[in-house]
Each structure stands twice: as structure tokens, then as C-alpha cells.
Amino acid sequence: MEFSITITHEMEILPIIKYWIPHIFVIEPKWIKEIIQEDLEFYTKKMLQF
């Protein structure tokens, strides 16, 4: 399934995307995709420290 939405601020969509991980994949826009990737990398690094 592919969804297209219009947002005015990143916090309108980022929590929803994070809620659906790993069942969702961001294709565009690239800036949101990069934010999600950075957050996931940070989280996995933190989890590996324990």
C-alpha cells in the first residue's frame, strides 16, 4: 500500500511512522527518511550498549 499525505510540521507524521516500524518504510521525502534512519541508528547503538 502506498500513502500520500500533506503535513505542516514533521511531528505530525514522525510519531505515526515510528509507531508502525517495522511495518512501514518511508520512500519520500528524503528528509523524513533520513530523520527516521538517524533515530533508528541511535536507538540500536543505545540498545547494544546494554
mmCIF file as gemmi writes it, N, C-alpha and C atoms, coordinates in Angstrom:
data_model
loop_
_atom_site.group_PDB
_atom_site.id
_atom_site.type_symbol
_atom_site.label_atom_id
_atom_site.label_alt_id
_atom_site.label_comp_id
_atom_site.label_asym_id
_atom_site.label_entity_id
_atom_site.label_seq_id
_atom_site.pdbx_PDB_ins_code
_atom_site.Cartn_x
_atom_site.Cartn_y
_atom_site.Cartn_z
_atom_site.occupancy
_atom_site.B_iso_or_equiv
_atom_site.pdbx_formal_charge
_atom_site.auth_seq_id
_atom_site.auth_asym_id
_atom_site.pdbx_PDB_model_num
ATOM 1 N N . MET Axp A 1 ? 0.828 -1.145 0 1 0 ? 1 A 1
ATOM 2 C CA . MET Axp A 1 ? 0 0 0 1 0 ? 1 A 1
ATOM 3 C C . MET Axp A 1 ? 0.891 1.232 0 1 0 ? 1 A 1
ATOM 4 N N . GLU Axp A 2 ? 0.45 2.247 -0.636 1 0 ? 2 A 1
ATOM 5 C CA . GLU Axp A 2 ? 1.185 3.498 -0.667 1 0 ? 2 A 1
ATOM 6 C C . GLU Axp A 2 ? 0.265 4.617 -0.213 1 0 ? 2 A 1
ATOM 7 N N . PHE Axp A 3 ? 0.779 5.452 0.701 1 0 ? 3 A 1
ATOM 8 C CA . PHE Axp A 3 ? 0.006 6.571 1.208 1 0 ? 3 A 1
ATOM 9 C C . PHE Axp A 3 ? 0.69 7.87 0.85 1 0 ? 3 A 1
ATOM 10 N N . SER Axp A 4 ? -0.101 8.854 0.596 1 0 ? 4 A 1
ATOM 11 C CA . SER Axp A 4 ? 0.405 10.189 0.337 1 0 ? 4 A 1
ATOM 12 C C . SER Axp A 4 ? -0.362 11.151 1.229 1 0 ? 4 A 1
ATOM 13 N N . ILE Axp A 5 ? 0.38 11.949 2.012 1 0 ? 5 A 1
ATOM 14 C CA . ILE Axp A 5 ? -0.263 12.899 2.906 1 0 ? 5 A 1
ATOM 15 C C . ILE Axp A 5 ? 0.431 14.25 2.823 1 0 ? 5 A 1
ATOM 16 N N . THR Axp A 6 ? -0.238 15.255 3.327 1 0 ? 6 A 1
ATOM 17 C CA . THR Axp A 6 ? 0.339 16.588 3.41 1 0 ? 6 A 1
ATOM 18 C C . THR Axp A 6 ? 0.464 16.949 4.882 1 0 ? 6 A 1
ATOM 19 N N . ILE Axp A 7 ? 1.644 17.398 5.269 1 0 ? 7 A 1
ATOM 20 C CA . ILE Axp A 7 ? 1.875 17.794 6.655 1 0 ? 7 A 1
ATOM 21 C C . ILE Axp A 7 ? 2.431 19.205 6.698 1 0 ? 7 A 1
ATOM 22 N N . THR Axp A 8 ? 2.292 19.863 7.85 1 0 ? 8 A 1
ATOM 23 C CA . THR Axp A 8 ? 2.84 21.2 8.016 1 0 ? 8 A 1
ATOM 24 C C . THR Axp A 8 ? 4.037 21.209 8.955 1 0 ? 8 A 1
ATOM 25 N N . HIS Axp A 9 ? 4.185 20.128 9.726 1 0 ? 9 A 1
ATOM 26 C CA . HIS Axp A 9 ? 5.316 20.022 10.649 1 0 ? 9 A 1
ATOM 27 C C . HIS Axp A 9 ? 5.681 18.549 10.782 1 0 ? 9 A 1
ATOM 28 N N . GLU Axp A 10 ? 6.963 18.283 10.93 1 0 ? 10 A 1
ATOM 29 C CA . GLU Axp A 10 ? 7.436 16.886 10.969 1 0 ? 10 A 1
ATOM 30 C C . GLU Axp A 10 ? 6.824 16.077 12.104 1 0 ? 10 A 1
ATOM 31 N N . MET Axp A 11 ? 6.481 16.727 13.207 1 0 ? 11 A 1
ATOM 32 C CA . MET Axp A 11 ? 5.913 15.994 14.332 1 0 ? 11 A 1
ATOM 33 C C . MET Axp A 11 ? 4.474 15.54 14.08 1 0 ? 11 A 1
ATOM 34 N N . GLU Axp A 12 ? 3.915 15.939 12.974 1 0 ? 12 A 1
ATOM 35 C CA . GLU Axp A 12 ? 2.599 15.424 12.611 1 0 ? 12 A 1
ATOM 36 C C . GLU Axp A 12 ? 2.697 14.009 12.059 1 0 ? 12 A 1
ATOM 37 N N . ILE Axp A 13 ? 3.861 13.618 11.581 1 0 ? 13 A 1
ATOM 38 C CA . ILE Axp A 13 ? 3.998 12.298 10.956 1 0 ? 13 A 1
ATOM 39 C C . ILE Axp A 13 ? 5.033 11.393 11.638 1 0 ? 13 A 1
ATOM 40 N N . LEU Axp A 14 ? 6.086 11.962 12.195 1 0 ? 14 A 1
ATOM 41 C CA . LEU Axp A 14 ? 7.154 11.126 12.77 1 0 ? 14 A 1
ATOM 42 C C . LEU Axp A 14 ? 6.661 10.14 13.835 1 0 ? 14 A 1
ATOM 43 N N . PRO Axp A 15 ? 5.841 10.559 14.784 1 0 ? 15 A 1
ATOM 44 C CA . PRO Axp A 15 ? 5.357 9.574 15.771 1 0 ? 15 A 1
ATOM 45 C C . PRO Axp A 15 ? 4.547 8.435 15.146 1 0 ? 15 A 1
ATOM 46 N N . ILE Axp A 16 ? 3.79 8.758 14.115 1 0 ? 16 A 1
ATOM 47 C CA . ILE Axp A 16 ? 2.991 7.723 13.449 1 0 ? 16 A 1
ATOM 48 C C . ILE Axp A 16 ? 3.905 6.731 12.731 1 0 ? 16 A 1
ATOM 49 N N . ILE Axp A 17 ? 4.913 7.235 12.056 1 0 ? 17 A 1
ATOM 50 C CA . ILE Axp A 17 ? 5.87 6.353 11.366 1 0 ? 17 A 1
ATOM 51 C C . ILE Axp A 17 ? 6.567 5.458 12.374 1 0 ? 17 A 1
ATOM 52 N N . LYS Axp A 18 ? 7.028 6.04 13.47 1 0 ? 18 A 1
ATOM 53 C CA . LYS Axp A 18 ? 7.746 5.265 14.486 1 0 ? 18 A 1
ATOM 54 C C . LYS Axp A 18 ? 6.85 4.203 15.118 1 0 ? 18 A 1
ATOM 55 N N . TYR Axp A 19 ? 5.591 4.516 15.268 1 0 ? 19 A 1
ATOM 56 C CA . TYR Axp A 19 ? 4.652 3.547 15.824 1 0 ? 19 A 1
ATOM 57 C C . TYR Axp A 19 ? 4.546 2.308 14.935 1 0 ? 19 A 1
ATOM 58 N N . TRP Axp A 20 ? 4.605 2.506 13.638 1 0 ? 20 A 1
ATOM 59 C CA . TRP Axp A 20 ? 4.396 1.404 12.69 1 0 ? 20 A 1
ATOM 60 C C . TRP Axp A 20 ? 5.678 0.691 12.278 1 0 ? 20 A 1
ATOM 61 N N . ILE Axp A 21 ? 6.834 1.137 12.765 1 0 ? 21 A 1
ATOM 62 C CA . ILE Axp A 21 ? 8.076 0.42 12.468 1 0 ? 21 A 1
ATOM 63 C C . ILE Axp A 21 ? 7.965 -0.959 13.092 1 0 ? 21 A 1
ATOM 64 N N . PRO Axp A 22 ? 8.275 -2.011 12.46 1 0 ? 22 A 1
ATOM 65 C CA . PRO Axp A 22 ? 8.948 -2.22 11.179 1 0 ? 22 A 1
ATOM 66 C C . PRO Axp A 22 ? 7.999 -2.48 10.016 1 0 ? 22 A 1
ATOM 67 N N . HIS Axp A 23 ? 6.737 -2.124 10.183 1 0 ? 23 A 1
ATOM 68 C CA . HIS Axp A 23 ? 5.739 -2.421 9.149 1 0 ? 23 A 1
ATOM 69 C C . HIS Axp A 23 ? 5.572 -1.314 8.114 1 0 ? 23 A 1
ATOM 70 N N . ILE Axp A 24 ? 6.393 -0.303 8.23 1 0 ? 24 A 1
ATOM 71 C CA . ILE Axp A 24 ? 6.279 0.837 7.319 1 0 ? 24 A 1
ATOM 72 C C . ILE Axp A 24 ? 7.673 1.228 6.841 1 0 ? 24 A 1
ATOM 73 N N . PHE Axp A 25 ? 7.736 1.758 5.649 1 0 ? 25 A 1
ATOM 74 C CA . PHE Axp A 25 ? 9.005 2.187 5.065 1 0 ? 25 A 1
ATOM 75 C C . PHE Axp A 25 ? 8.791 3.53 4.382 1 0 ? 25 A 1
ATOM 76 N N . VAL Axp A 26 ? 9.616 4.517 4.737 1 0 ? 26 A 1
ATOM 77 C CA . VAL Axp A 26 ? 9.489 5.848 4.145 1 0 ? 26 A 1
ATOM 78 C C . VAL Axp A 26 ? 10.269 5.886 2.834 1 0 ? 26 A 1
ATOM 79 N N . ILE Axp A 27 ? 9.594 6.273 1.786 1 0 ? 27 A 1
ATOM 80 C CA . ILE Axp A 27 ? 10.224 6.409 0.474 1 0 ? 27 A 1
ATOM 81 C C . ILE Axp A 27 ? 10.577 7.872 0.229 1 0 ? 27 A 1
ATOM 82 N N . GLU Axp A 28 ? 9.624 8.723 0.426 1 0 ? 28 A 1
ATOM 83 C CA . GLU Axp A 28 ? 9.813 10.159 0.253 1 0 ? 28 A 1
ATOM 84 C C . GLU Axp A 28 ? 9 10.887 1.306 1 0 ? 28 A 1
ATOM 85 N N . PRO Axp A 29 ? 9.354 12.057 1.675 1 0 ? 29 A 1
ATOM 86 C CA . PRO Axp A 29 ? 10.512 12.84 1.279 1 0 ? 29 A 1
ATOM 87 C C . PRO Axp A 29 ? 11.779 12.337 1.962 1 0 ? 29 A 1
ATOM 88 N N . LYS Axp A 30 ? 12.868 12.606 1.341 1 0 ? 30 A 1
ATOM 89 C CA . LYS Axp A 30 ? 14.146 12.086 1.834 1 0 ? 30 A 1
ATOM 90 C C . LYS Axp A 30 ? 14.496 12.632 3.209 1 0 ? 30 A 1
ATOM 91 N N . TRP Axp A 31 ? 14.11 13.853 3.504 1 0 ? 31 A 1
ATOM 92 C CA . TRP Axp A 31 ? 14.467 14.425 4.804 1 0 ? 31 A 1
ATOM 93 C C . TRP Axp A 31 ? 13.769 13.683 5.942 1 0 ? 31 A 1
ATOM 94 N N . ILE Axp A 32 ? 12.555 13.209 5.726 1 0 ? 32 A 1
ATOM 95 C CA . ILE Axp A 32 ? 11.888 12.405 6.759 1 0 ? 32 A 1
ATOM 96 C C . ILE Axp A 32 ? 12.543 11.03 6.84 1 0 ? 32 A 1
ATOM 97 N N . LYS Axp A 33 ? 12.86 10.462 5.715 1 0 ? 33 A 1
ATOM 98 C CA . LYS Axp A 33 ? 13.539 9.171 5.688 1 0 ? 33 A 1
ATOM 99 C C . LYS Axp A 33 ? 14.856 9.241 6.463 1 0 ? 33 A 1
ATOM 100 N N . GLU Axp A 34 ? 15.607 10.321 6.279 1 0 ? 34 A 1
ATOM 101 C CA . GLU Axp A 34 ? 16.886 10.488 6.977 1 0 ? 34 A 1
ATOM 102 C C . GLU Axp A 34 ? 16.69 10.642 8.484 1 0 ? 34 A 1
ATOM 103 N N . ILE Axp A 35 ? 15.667 11.38 8.887 1 0 ? 35 A 1
ATOM 104 C CA . ILE Axp A 35 ? 15.389 11.538 10.319 1 0 ? 35 A 1
ATOM 105 C C . ILE Axp A 35 ? 15.088 10.179 10.946 1 0 ? 35 A 1
ATOM 106 N N . ILE Axp A 36 ? 14.259 9.393 10.294 1 0 ? 36 A 1
ATOM 107 C CA . ILE Axp A 36 ? 13.909 8.067 10.809 1 0 ? 36 A 1
ATOM 108 C C . ILE Axp A 36 ? 15.146 7.178 10.883 1 0 ? 36 A 1
ATOM 109 N N . GLN Axp A 37 ? 15.965 7.194 9.85 1 0 ? 37 A 1
ATOM 110 C CA . GLN Axp A 37 ? 17.18 6.377 9.842 1 0 ? 37 A 1
ATOM 111 C C . GLN Axp A 37 ? 18.13 6.787 10.965 1 0 ? 37 A 1
ATOM 112 N N . GLU Axp A 38 ? 18.31 8.075 11.17 1 0 ? 38 A 1
ATOM 113 C CA . GLU Axp A 38 ? 19.182 8.55 12.248 1 0 ? 38 A 1
ATOM 114 C C . GLU Axp A 38 ? 18.655 8.133 13.613 1 0 ? 38 A 1
ATOM 115 N N . ASP Axp A 39 ? 17.359 8.264 13.82 1 0 ? 39 A 1
ATOM 116 C CA . ASP Axp A 39 ? 16.768 7.865 15.091 1 0 ? 39 A 1
ATOM 117 C C . ASP Axp A 39 ? 16.921 6.362 15.333 1 0 ? 39 A 1
ATOM 118 N N . LEU Axp A 40 ? 16.743 5.571 14.297 1 0 ? 40 A 1
ATOM 119 C CA . LEU Axp A 40 ? 16.887 4.122 14.443 1 0 ? 40 A 1
ATOM 120 C C . LEU Axp A 40 ? 18.329 3.725 14.722 1 0 ? 40 A 1
ATOM 121 N N . GLU Axp A 41 ? 19.26 4.379 14.06 1 0 ? 41 A 1
ATOM 122 C CA . GLU Axp A 41 ? 20.672 4.096 14.32 1 0 ? 41 A 1
ATOM 123 C C . GLU Axp A 41 ? 21.042 4.453 15.755 1 0 ? 41 A 1
ATOM 124 N N . PHE Axp A 42 ? 20.567 5.577 16.226 1 0 ? 42 A 1
ATOM 125 C CA . PHE Axp A 42 ? 20.826 5.987 17.604 1 0 ? 42 A 1
ATOM 126 C C . PHE Axp A 42 ? 20.247 4.966 18.586 1 0 ? 42 A 1
ATOM 127 N N . TYR Axp A 43 ? 19.023 4.559 18.341 1 0 ? 43 A 1
ATOM 128 C CA . TYR Axp A 43 ? 18.354 3.606 19.215 1 0 ? 43 A 1
ATOM 129 C C . TYR Axp A 43 ? 19.085 2.265 19.249 1 0 ? 43 A 1
ATOM 130 N N . THR Axp A 44 ? 19.464 1.751 18.088 1 0 ? 44 A 1
ATOM 131 C CA . THR Axp A 44 ? 20.148 0.452 18.063 1 0 ? 44 A 1
ATOM 132 C C . THR Axp A 44 ? 21.515 0.517 18.731 1 0 ? 44 A 1
ATOM 133 N N . LYS Axp A 45 ? 22.216 1.623 18.585 1 0 ? 45 A 1
ATOM 134 C CA . LYS Axp A 45 ? 23.506 1.783 19.273 1 0 ? 45 A 1
ATOM 135 C C . LYS Axp A 45 ? 23.302 1.784 20.782 1 0 ? 45 A 1
ATOM 136 N N . LYS Axp A 46 ? 22.266 2.481 21.226 1 0 ? 46 A 1
ATOM 137 C CA . LYS Axp A 46 ? 21.967 2.518 22.67 1 0 ? 46 A 1
ATOM 138 C C . LYS Axp A 46 ? 21.613 1.131 23.196 1 0 ? 46 A 1
ATOM 139 N N . MET Axp A 47 ? 20.851 0.374 22.423 1 0 ? 47 A 1
ATOM 140 C CA . MET Axp A 47 ? 20.428 -0.937 22.864 1 0 ? 47 A 1
ATOM 141 C C . MET Axp A 47 ? 21.607 -1.911 22.921 1 0 ? 47 A 1
ATOM 142 N N . LEU Axp A 48 ? 22.556 -1.737 22.05 1 0 ? 48 A 1
ATOM 143 C CA . LEU Axp A 48 ? 23.718 -2.625 22.034 1 0 ? 48 A 1
ATOM 144 C C . LEU Axp A 48 ? 24.674 -2.35 23.196 1 0 ? 48 A 1
ATOM 145 N N . GLN Axp A 49 ? 24.549 -1.207 23.804 1 0 ? 49 A 1
ATOM 146 C CA . GLN Axp A 49 ? 25.412 -0.87 24.931 1 0 ? 49 A 1
ATOM 147 C C . GLN Axp A 49 ? 25.026 -1.641 26.186 1 0 ? 49 A 1
ATOM 148 N N . PHE Axp A 50 ? 23.791 -2.098 26.269 1 0 ? 50 A 1
ATOM 149 C CA . PHE Axp A 50 ? 23.343 -2.781 27.484 1 0 ? 50 A 1
ATOM 150 C C . PHE Axp A 50 ? 23.725 -4.198 27.457 1 0 ? 50 A 1
